[in-house]
């Protein structure tokens, strides 16, 4: 109740877009200026996971669901070591959250981490504007005039010109160790228990897997896979990805985005995963070259940005989507004809017309027909543009991790 009394929501703030559009609302969270690419997410829940998803680095997030903060912030639903978004734009902010796991409010969470929010914005009108005009840069401010904010925006670096992967990737390798407590900090060496106040309990798909752990078949699979050494190249990974691999029985080692192919292979991986991540894949030639050297050496799985870089390593090109895919989207698996509802967070996609040399489309987006998955006629690889680890989002796509582990164990292509 104290926060509801103290936060009266009377300090005005504005969101200014690069086309000159101005949206007026009220400030919450940190009272500071935020500049970034403005994107909308169509999911109904999961704002804590969205805020800490590294794929949102450099962006101002606009959830289309009208109420945010109603279940507070808890100690398990973190997907990285810090808030990754530049700012948060909401229709309505809940002053008094109600959830048995809640340990703080959305307002305090943003405030303590220096991230501004703006409420009382017609987020659906804003979303329609972005869908019509395309994704664009924006500024949140409670101090500037619209003219000053637009001037600040014009002087800021464009989203497409910044290598955000280098900013969010771990600084040195670490092994994911479920249940091992660490001191919460801004360290680049998280473990399964590391976040702002502790992150040990399983969640989402990992929680479902934990419930299966007592079955004889699952125990046998975990025992067999305990010898599998999976190396994850951190392009901006979410912790859920590591939780799932660990729950499936694998040993998981995470390496920085700058790790050479030689150093990756020195770790003797049975399989290599290229994680999702933020930003423009055209700026990441140093990672593309590493991927090119790894292809054919070990089975590789690419997720999100990892797919873009895998495709580019094989000669394909990526292009920027008009307003990106952020939220839940239907995707068809072309091999089976099945449709899956997927969790997505990307602004770039592979151009299907540039595929060559045995690389083919495996999944397509049913909303716009864009490429959502790739396979190769000769190489052991599997990739999708979306997030099978979900968090937040639908959990339909766990089978992709199982398919990749079957590829690793059997050396069989999956199409």
ABEGO torsion letter per residue (X at the ends): XAAAAABAGABBBBBBBAAGBBBBBBBBEBBBBBBBBBBBBABABGAAAAAABAAABGBBBBBABABBGAAEBBAAABABABBABABBBBABBBABBBBAABABBAAAAAAAAGBBBBBGBBAAAAAAAAAAAEBBBBBBBAABBAAAAAAAAAABBBAAABBAAAAABBABBBBBBBGBBBBBBABABBBAABBAAEBABBBEAAAAAAAAAABAAAAAAAAAAAABBBBBBBAGBBAAAAAAAAAAGBBBBBBBAABBAAAAAAAGBABBBBBBEBEBAAAAAAAAAAAAAABGABBBBBBEAAAAAAAAAAGBBBBBBAAEBBEBBBBBBAAAGBBBBBBBBBABBBBAAABBGGBBBABBBAAAGBBABBBBAABBBBBBABBAAEOBEBAAAAAAAAAAAAAAAAGBBAX
